[in-house]
């Protein structure tokens, strides 16, 4: 439906494509389902659209990436639009729809969109494509990878999990077995064992980013094997895992924990089991890509997010579950990671 709407609107508006990295004309704003303007049609020069296979209301990856796009766009005066819950078979056609609407940049929030992006980008050399978690080998003249440091993300979660576990068994649930998720798992295990050598890490992949029921199933299986601290990289699957954890904890003492990402989830009070979050500033990285569009320097590079450029940070602690002493110990490990002296 979104694709049909986009194509019809493109014809009606007769938009001309704005050159990648140039100011272009000031096109009328898109409207209707999936459109969310961050500037008025009379003042906005640039437009960015996100195509996402999960929902922007999933409380996890989809929501965080959408919010990052909106935040970056608001800072720079860009317009925004999105298509969410897009099936893999529709990636290319959904991306093409926004290209035909004259969007300056298409934002793809995951490595799984790489093949479709390469396919479409060849036909639209004047459109810029930014792929979050894209491979280092992906960038071309009109494709940029935006890549948070997956090793550092895993290390941050692993150190906290290693400190907080009482059973010495941790859980990790990934969506798809892609390079960034595997790197987070490796960092998670290495840091946890650096903090506590007796740690065992249980891991599994859901084969999906939106199967909430699978997240519940995998978490319950790990809980039955005594896992008491979890970290996930699976969007809506993570939400299912947290539901299982909250159910296992029941109304009594909370003894099974979860660490969120990529947003600061604790203040949202979504789940009682959350003890903290690894916060990725996707908005900061995306803003750098958007500034490249404006400057005419987009493409042929990877934009990295790390401690160094402040695109990775520690979220809010759940003070009821993480003691002041534990927080101090954890932040000591974070300082070591920033300085490159952490032993993991």
C-alpha positions as a Markdown table, in Angstrom:
| # | Residue | x | y | z |
|---|---|---|---|---|
| 1 | Unk | 0.0 | 0.0 | 0.0 |
| 2 | Unk | 2.8 | 2.4 | 0.9 |
| 3 | Unk | 4.5 | 1.6 | -2.4 |
| 4 | Unk | 1.4 | 2.3 | -4.5 |
| 5 | Unk | 0.9 | 5.6 | -2.6 |
| 6 | Unk | 4.5 | 6.6 | -3.1 |
| 7 | Unk | 4.4 | 6.0 | -6.8 |
| 8 | Unk | 1.1 | 7.7 | -7.4 |
| 9 | Unk | 2.2 | 10.7 | -5.3 |
| 10 | Unk | 5.5 | 10.8 | -7.2 |
| 11 | Unk | 3.6 | 11.1 | -10.5 |
| 12 | Unk | 1.3 | 13.7 | -9.2 |
| 13 | Unk | 4.0 | 15.9 | -7.8 |
| 14 | Unk | 6.4 | 15.4 | -10.8 |
| 15 | Unk | 9.3 | 15.7 | -8.5 |
| 16 | Unk | 12.8 | 16.1 | -9.9 |
| 17 | Unk | 15.6 | 14.1 | -8.2 |
| 18 | Unk | 18.0 | 16.2 | -6.1 |
| 19 | Unk | 21.6 | 15.4 | -6.8 |
| 20 | Unk | 23.5 | 13.5 | -4.1 |
| 21 | Unk | 25.3 | 16.1 | -2.0 |
| 22 | Unk | 23.7 | 19.1 | -3.7 |
| 23 | Unk | 21.0 | 21.3 | -2.4 |
| 24 | Unk | 18.5 | 20.6 | -5.2 |
| 25 | Unk | 15.1 | 22.2 | -5.4 |
| 26 | Unk | 12.6 | 22.5 | -2.5 |
| 27 | Unk | 10.0 | 19.8 | -3.2 |
| 28 | Unk | 6.6 | 19.7 | -1.7 |
| 29 | Unk | 6.4 | 17.5 | 1.5 |
| 30 | Unk | 5.1 | 14.0 | 1.2 |
| 31 | Unk | 2.0 | 13.3 | 3.2 |
| 32 | Unk | -0.2 | 10.5 | 4.3 |
| 33 | Unk | 0.6 | 7.1 | 5.9 |
| 34 | Unk | 4.3 | 6.8 | 6.8 |
| 35 | Unk | 5.1 | 10.5 | 6.3 |
| 36 | Unk | 6.3 | 12.6 | 9.3 |
| 37 | Unk | 7.6 | 16.0 | 8.3 |
| 38 | Unk | 10.2 | 17.7 | 10.5 |
| 39 | Unk | 10.0 | 20.9 | 8.6 |
| 40 | Unk | 7.5 | 22.8 | 6.4 |
| 41 | Unk | 7.3 | 22.3 | 2.7 |
| 42 | Unk | 8.2 | 25.9 | 2.2 |
| 43 | Unk | 11.5 | 25.8 | 4.1 |
| 44 | Unk | 12.8 | 22.3 | 4.0 |
| 45 | Unk | 15.4 | 21.6 | 1.3 |
| 46 | Unk | 16.4 | 18.0 | 2.0 |
| 47 | Unk | 14.3 | 14.9 | 2.7 |
| 48 | Unk | 15.2 | 11.5 | 4.3 |
| 49 | Unk | 13.1 | 8.4 | 4.3 |
| 50 | Unk | 13.6 | 5.2 | 6.4 |
| 51 | Unk | 12.6 | 1.7 | 5.1 |
| 52 | Unk | 12.4 | -0.7 | 8.0 |
| 53 | Unk | 11.3 | -4.4 | 8.4 |
| 54 | Unk | 10.2 | -3.9 | 12.0 |
| 55 | Unk | 7.7 | -1.5 | 13.5 |
| 56 | Unk | 8.5 | 2.0 | 14.6 |
| 57 | Unk | 6.4 | 1.2 | 17.6 |
| 58 | Unk | 8.2 | -2.0 | 18.6 |
| 59 | Unk | 9.9 | -0.4 | 21.7 |
| 60 | Unk | 13.2 | -1.6 | 20.4 |
| 61 | Unk | 15.3 | -1.3 | 17.2 |
| 62 | Unk | 12.7 | 0.0 | 14.9 |
| 63 | Unk | 11.5 | 2.7 | 17.3 |
| 64 | Unk | 15.1 | 3.7 | 18.2 |
| 65 | Unk | 16.1 | 4.1 | 14.5 |
| 66 | Unk | 13.0 | 6.0 | 13.6 |
| 67 | Unk | 13.5 | 8.4 | 16.5 |
| 68 | Unk | 17.2 | 8.8 | 15.5 |
| 69 | Unk | 16.2 | 9.8 | 12.0 |
| 70 | Unk | 13.7 | 12.3 | 13.3 |
| 71 | Unk | 16.1 | 13.8 | 15.8 |
| 72 | Unk | 18.9 | 14.2 | 13.2 |
| 73 | Unk | 16.4 | 15.7 | 10.7 |
| 74 | Unk | 15.0 | 18.2 | 13.2 |
| 75 | Unk | 18.5 | 19.4 | 13.9 |
| 76 | Unk | 19.2 | 20.0 | 10.3 |
| 77 | Unk | 15.8 | 21.1 | 9.1 |
| 78 | Unk | 15.2 | 18.0 | 6.9 |
| 79 | Unk | 11.8 | 16.4 | 6.2 |
| 80 | Unk | 11.2 | 12.7 | 7.1 |
| 81 | Unk | 9.1 | 9.8 | 6.0 |
| 82 | Unk | 9.1 | 6.1 | 6.7 |
| 83 | Unk | 7.8 | 2.7 | 5.6 |
| 84 | Unk | 7.8 | 0.1 | 8.4 |
| 85 | Unk | 7.0 | -3.6 | 8.8 |
| 86 | Unk | 8.3 | -4.1 | 5.2 |
| 87 | Unk | 8.8 | -7.7 | 4.1 |
| 88 | Unk | 12.2 | -8.7 | 2.8 |
| 89 | Unk | 10.7 | -9.3 | -0.6 |
| 90 | Unk | 9.6 | -5.7 | -0.7 |
| 91 | Unk | 12.8 | -4.0 | 0.4 |
| 92 | Unk | 13.9 | -3.0 | -3.1 |
| 93 | Unk | 10.4 | -1.8 | -4.2 |
| 94 | Unk | 9.9 | 0.3 | -1.0 |
| 95 | Unk | 13.3 | 1.9 | -1.4 |
| 96 | Unk | 12.6 | 2.6 | -5.1 |
| 97 | Unk | 9.4 | 4.3 | -4.1 |
| 98 | Unk | 11.2 | 7.0 | -2.1 |
| 99 | Unk | 13.8 | 7.4 | -4.8 |
| 100 | Unk | 11.0 | 8.1 | -7.2 |
| 101 | Unk | 9.6 | 10.7 | -4.7 |
| 102 | Unk | 13.0 | 12.6 | -4.9 |
| 103 | Unk | 14.3 | 11.9 | -1.4 |
| 104 | Unk | 17.9 | 13.0 | -1.0 |
| 105 | Unk | 18.7 | 10.2 | 1.4 |
| 106 | Unk | 17.3 | 6.7 | 2.0 |
| 107 | Unk | 18.1 | 5.4 | 5.5 |
| 108 | Unk | 18.3 | 1.6 | 5.9 |
| 109 | Unk | 18.6 | 0.6 | 9.5 |
| 110 | Unk | 20.4 | -2.7 | 9.2 |
| 111 | Unk | 22.9 | -4.8 | 7.2 |
| 112 | Unk | 20.0 | -7.0 | 6.0 |
| 113 | Unk | 19.1 | -4.2 | 3.5 |
| 114 | Unk | 22.5 | -4.2 | 1.8 |
| 115 | Unk | 21.6 | -6.3 | -1.2 |
| 116 | Unk | 18.5 | -4.4 | -2.0 |
| 117 | Unk | 20.3 | -1.1 | -1.5 |
| 118 | Unk | 23.1 | -2.0 | -3.9 |
| 119 | Unk | 20.5 | -3.1 | -6.4 |
| 120 | Unk | 18.5 | 0.1 | -6.2 |
| 121 | Unk | 21.5 | 2.4 | -5.8 |
| 122 | Unk | 22.9 | 1.4 | -9.2 |
| 123 | Unk | 19.7 | 2.8 | -10.9 |
| 124 | Unk | 19.6 | 6.0 | -8.8 |
| 125 | Unk | 23.2 | 7.3 | -8.7 |
| 126 | Unk | 22.0 | 10.8 | -7.6 |
| 127 | Unk | 20.3 | 9.5 | -4.5 |
| 128 | Unk | 22.3 | 8.9 | -1.3 |
| 129 | Unk | 21.9 | 5.6 | 0.7 |
| 130 | Unk | 23.0 | 5.3 | 4.4 |
| 131 | Unk | 23.0 | 1.8 | 5.7 |
| 132 | Unk | 23.2 | 1.4 | 9.5 |
| 133 | Unk | 25.4 | -1.6 | 10.5 |
| 134 | Unk | 26.5 | -1.8 | 6.8 |
| 135 | Unk | 29.6 | -3.7 | 6.1 |
| 136 | Unk | 32.9 | -1.9 | 5.7 |
| 137 | Unk | 33.0 | -3.2 | 2.1 |
| 138 | Unk | 29.6 | -1.8 | 1.2 |
| 139 | Unk | 30.3 | 2.0 | 0.5 |
| 140 | Unk | 30.3 | 3.3 | -3.1 |
| 141 | Unk | 29.9 | 6.7 | -4.6 |
| 142 | Unk | 26.3 | 7.0 | -3.3 |
| 143 | Unk | 26.3 | 4.4 | -0.4 |
| 144 | Unk | 27.7 | 5.1 | 3.1 |
| 145 | Unk | 27.9 | 2.6 | 6.0 |
| 146 | Unk | 27.0 | 3.8 | 9.5 |
| 147 | Unk | 28.6 | 1.4 | 11.9 |
| 148 | Unk | 28.5 | 1.6 | 15.7 |
| 149 | Unk | 31.4 | -0.3 | 17.2 |
| 150 | Unk | 29.8 | -3.6 | 17.8 |
| 151 | Unk | 32.8 | -4.9 | 19.9 |
| 152 | Unk | 32.5 | -1.9 | 22.3 |
| 153 | Unk | 28.7 | -2.5 | 22.6 |
| 154 | Unk | 29.2 | -6.1 | 23.5 |
| 155 | Unk | 31.9 | -5.2 | 26.0 |
| 156 | Unk | 29.7 | -2.6 | 27.7 |
| 157 | Unk | 26.9 | -5.1 | 28.2 |
| 158 | Unk | 29.1 | -8.0 | 29.1 |
| 159 | Unk | 30.9 | -6.1 | 31.9 |
| 160 | Unk | 27.6 | -5.2 | 33.5 |
| 161 | Unk | 26.2 | -8.7 | 33.1 |
| 162 | Unk | 29.4 | -10.2 | 34.6 |
| 163 | Unk | 29.0 | -8.0 | 37.6 |
| 164 | Unk | 25.3 | -8.6 | 38.2 |
| 165 | Unk | 25.0 | -12.4 | 37.6 |
| 166 | Unk | 24.4 | -14.6 | 40.7 |
| 167 | Unk | 24.3 | -17.9 | 38.8 |
| 168 | Unk | 27.3 | -17.2 | 36.5 |
| 169 | Unk | 25.0 | -18.1 | 33.5 |
| 170 | Unk | 24.2 | -15.3 | 31.0 |
| 171 | Unk | 21.9 | -15.3 | 28.0 |
| 172 | Unk | 22.3 | -13.7 | 24.6 |
| 173 | Unk | 19.6 | -13.6 | 21.9 |
| 174 | Unk | 20.4 | -12.4 | 18.4 |
| 175 | Unk | 18.0 | -11.8 | 15.5 |
| 176 | Unk | 19.9 | -12.9 | 12.5 |
| 177 | Unk | 23.4 | -14.3 | 12.4 |
| 178 | Unk | 25.1 | -11.3 | 10.9 |
| 179 | Unk | 28.6 | -9.9 | 11.5 |
| 180 | Unk | 27.6 | -7.1 | 13.8 |
| 181 | Unk | 25.5 | -9.3 | 16.0 |
| 182 | Unk | 28.2 | -12.0 | 16.2 |
| 183 | Unk | 30.7 | -9.3 | 17.2 |
| 184 | Unk | 28.4 | -8.1 | 20.0 |
| 185 | Unk | 28.1 | -11.7 | 21.2 |
| 186 | Unk | 31.9 | -12.1 | 21.2 |
| 187 | Unk | 32.4 | -8.8 | 23.0 |
| 188 | Unk | 29.7 | -9.7 | 25.5 |
| 189 | Unk | 31.2 | -13.0 | 26.4 |
| 190 | Unk | 34.8 | -11.7 | 26.5 |
| 191 | Unk | 34.0 | -8.8 | 28.8 |
| 192 | Unk | 31.8 | -10.9 | 31.1 |
| 193 | Unk | 34.6 | -13.5 | 31.5 |
| 194 | Unk | 37.1 | -10.7 | 32.1 |
| 195 | Unk | 35.0 | -9.6 | 35.0 |
| 196 | Unk | 34.1 | -13.1 | 36.2 |
| 197 | Unk | 36.1 | -16.0 | 34.8 |
| 198 | Unk | 33.4 | -18.5 | 35.9 |
| 199 | Unk | 30.8 | -17.2 | 33.4 |
| 200 | Unk | 29.0 | -19.3 | 30.9 |
| 201 | Unk | 27.2 | -17.6 | 28.0 |
| 202 | Unk | 24.2 | -19.3 | 26.4 |
| 203 | Unk | 23.3 | -17.9 | 22.9 |
| 204 | Unk | 20.8 | -18.4 | 20.2 |
| 205 | Unk | 19.5 | -16.7 | 17.1 |
| 206 | Unk | 15.8 | -16.2 | 16.4 |
| 207 | Unk | 16.1 | -16.1 | 12.6 |
| 208 | Unk | 14.0 | -12.9 | 12.7 |
| 209 | Unk | 13.9 | -9.4 | 14.2 |
| 210 | Unk | 10.1 | -9.3 | 14.7 |
| 211 | Unk | 9.1 | -12.7 | 16.1 |
| 212 | Unk | 8.2 | -11.8 | 19.7 |
| 213 | Unk | 7.0 | -15.3 | 20.5 |
| 214 | Unk | 10.4 | -16.7 | 19.4 |
| 215 | Unk | 12.0 | -14.3 | 21.8 |
| 216 | Unk | 9.9 | -15.6 | 24.7 |
| 217 | Unk | 10.6 | -19.2 | 23.7 |
| 218 | Unk | 14.4 | -18.7 | 23.6 |
| 219 | Unk | 14.5 | -16.7 | 26.8 |
| 220 | Unk | 12.4 | -19.3 | 28.6 |
| 221 | Unk | 14.8 | -22.0 | 27.4 |
| 222 | Unk | 17.8 | -20.1 | 28.8 |
| 223 | Unk | 16.0 | -19.3 | 32.1 |
| 224 | Unk | 15.4 | -23.1 | 32.5 |
| 225 | Unk | 19.2 | -23.4 | 32.3 |
| 226 | Unk | 19.8 | -20.8 | 35.1 |
| 227 | Unk | 20.6 | -17.8 | 32.9 |
| 228 | Unk | 19.9 | -14.7 | 35.1 |
| 229 | Unk | 21.2 | -11.8 | 33.0 |
| 230 | Unk | 20.3 | -11.3 | 29.3 |
| 231 | Unk | 21.4 | -9.1 | 26.4 |
| 232 | Unk | 19.9 | -9.1 | 23.0 |
| 233 | Unk | 20.4 | -7.8 | 19.5 |
| 234 | Unk | 17.0 | -8.7 | 17.9 |
| 235 | Unk | 14.6 | -5.7 | 18.0 |
| 236 | Unk | 11.0 | -7.0 | 18.7 |
| 237 | Unk | 12.5 | -10.4 | 19.6 |
| 238 | Unk | 14.2 | -8.7 | 22.6 |
| 239 | Unk | 10.8 | -7.4 | 23.7 |
| 240 | Unk | 9.5 | -11.0 | 23.7 |
| 241 | Unk | 12.5 | -12.1 | 25.8 |
| 242 | Unk | 11.8 | -9.4 | 28.3 |
| 243 | Unk | 8.2 | -10.4 | 28.6 |
| 244 | Unk | 9.4 | -14.0 | 29.4 |
| 245 | Unk | 11.9 | -12.6 | 32.0 |
| 246 | Unk | 9.2 | -10.5 | 33.7 |
| 247 | Unk | 6.9 | -13.5 | 33.8 |
| 248 | Unk | 9.6 | -15.7 | 35.3 |
| 249 | Unk | 10.3 | -13.1 | 37.9 |
| 250 | Unk | 6.6 | -12.8 | 38.8 |
| 251 | Unk | 5.5 | -10.5 | 41.5 |
| 252 | Unk | 8.3 | -11.3 | 43.9 |
| 253 | Unk | 11.9 | -10.3 | 44.0 |
| 254 | Unk | 13.4 | -9.5 | 40.6 |
| 255 | Unk | 16.3 | -12.0 | 40.1 |
| 256 | Unk | 16.5 | -12.2 | 36.3 |
| 257 | Unk | 17.8 | -9.1 | 34.5 |
| 258 | Unk | 18.0 | -7.7 | 31.0 |
| 259 | Unk | 20.3 | -5.1 | 29.5 |
| 260 | Unk | 18.7 | -2.9 | 26.8 |
| 261 | Unk | 20.0 | -1.4 | 23.6 |
| 262 | Unk | 20.2 | 0.8 | 21.5 |
| 263 | Unk | 18.2 | 3.4 | 23.4 |
| 264 | Unk | 18.1 | 4.3 | 27.1 |
| 265 | Unk | 15.2 | 1.9 | 28.0 |
| 266 | Unk | 15.1 | 2.1 | 31.8 |
| 267 | Unk | 13.4 | 5.5 | 32.0 |
| 268 | Unk | 10.7 | 4.2 | 29.8 |
| 269 | Unk | 9.6 | 1.7 | 32.4 |
| 270 | Unk | 8.8 | -0.9 | 29.8 |
| 271 | Unk | 10.0 | -3.9 | 31.8 |
| 272 | Unk | 10.8 | -4.4 | 35.5 |
| 273 | Unk | 13.8 | -6.6 | 34.6 |
| 274 | Unk | 15.8 | -3.9 | 32.9 |
| 275 | Unk | 18.9 | -2.9 | 34.8 |
| 276 | Unk | 20.6 | -0.6 | 32.3 |
| 277 | Unk | 21.2 | 0.1 | 28.6 |
| 278 | Unk | 24.0 | 0.5 | 26.1 |
| 279 | Unk | 23.0 | 3.7 | 24.3 |
| 280 | Unk | 24.0 | 4.1 | 20.6 |
| 281 | Unk | 23.7 | 7.6 | 19.3 |
| 282 | Unk | 22.4 | 6.7 | 15.9 |
| 283 | Unk | 21.1 | 10.2 | 15.5 |
| 284 | Unk | 24.6 | 11.6 | 15.8 |
| 285 | Unk | 26.0 | 9.2 | 13.2 |
| 286 | Unk | 23.1 | 9.7 | 10.9 |
| 287 | Unk | 23.5 | 13.5 | 11.2 |
| 288 | Unk | 27.1 | 13.2 | 10.1 |
| 289 | Unk | 25.9 | 11.4 | 7.0 |
| 290 | Unk | 23.2 | 14.0 | 6.3 |
| 291 | Unk | 25.8 | 16.7 | 6.7 |
| 292 | Unk | 27.9 | 14.9 | 4.0 |
| 293 | Unk | 24.9 | 15.1 | 1.7 |
| 294 | Unk | 24.7 | 18.9 | 2.3 |
| 295 | Unk | 28.4 | 19.3 | 1.8 |
| 296 | Unk | 28.6 | 17.2 | -1.3 |
| 297 | Unk | 31.0 | 14.8 | 0.3 |
| 298 | Unk | 28.7 | 11.8 | 0.7 |
| 299 | Unk | 29.8 | 8.2 | -0.1 |
| 300 | Unk | 32.8 | 6.0 | -0.3 |
| 301 | Unk | 33.3 | 5.8 | 3.5 |
| 302 | Unk | 32.1 | 4.3 | 6.7 |
| 303 | Unk | 31.0 | 6.5 | 9.5 |
| 304 | Unk | 31.9 | 4.9 | 12.8 |
| 305 | Unk | 30.2 | 5.4 | 16.2 |
| 306 | Unk | 32.4 | 4.8 | 19.3 |
| 307 | Unk | 33.4 | 6.1 | 22.8 |
| 308 | Unk | 35.7 | 8.5 | 21.0 |
| 309 | Unk | 33.1 | 10.4 | 19.1 |
| 310 | Unk | 30.6 | 10.0 | 22.0 |
| 311 | Unk | 28.2 | 7.9 | 19.9 |
| 312 | Unk | 28.3 | 5.1 | 22.5 |
| 313 | Unk | 27.4 | 5.8 | 26.2 |
| 314 | Unk | 26.0 | 4.2 | 29.3 |
| 315 | Unk | 22.3 | 4.6 | 29.9 |
| 316 | Unk | 20.3 | 5.1 | 33.1 |
| 317 | Unk | 20.7 | 2.5 | 35.8 |
| 318 | Unk | 17.8 | 0.9 | 37.6 |
| 319 | Unk | 18.8 | 2.1 | 41.0 |
| 320 | Unk | 16.5 | -0.4 | 42.7 |
| 321 | Unk | 18.4 | -3.3 | 41.2 |
| 322 | Unk | 21.9 | -2.0 | 40.6 |
| 323 | Unk | 23.6 | -0.8 | 43.8 |
| 324 | Unk | 25.7 | 2.3 | 44.0 |
| 325 | Unk | 28.7 | 0.2 | 44.6 |
| 326 | Unk | 28.0 | -2.0 | 41.6 |
| 327 | Unk | 27.5 | 1.2 | 39.4 |
| 328 | Unk | 30.8 | 2.5 | 40.6 |
| 329 | Unk | 32.6 | -0.7 | 39.8 |
| 330 | Unk | 30.9 | -0.9 | 36.3 |
| 331 | Unk | 31.8 | 2.7 | 35.5 |
| 332 | Unk | 35.4 | 1.9 | 36.4 |
| 333 | Unk | 35.4 | -0.8 | 33.7 |
| 334 | Unk | 33.8 | 1.7 | 31.3 |
| 335 | Unk | 36.7 | 4.1 | 32.0 |
| 336 | Unk | 39.2 | 1.3 | 31.2 |
| 337 | Unk | 37.4 | 0.6 | 27.9 |
| 338 | Unk | 37.6 | 4.3 | 27.0 |
| 339 | Unk | 41.3 | 4.3 | 27.8 |
| 340 | Unk | 41.9 | 1.0 | 25.9 |
| 341 | Unk | 43.1 | -0.7 | 29.1 |
| 342 | Unk | 40.2 | -3.1 | 29.8 |
| 343 | Unk | 41.5 | -6.6 | 30.1 |
| 344 | Unk | 38.9 | -8.4 | 28.1 |
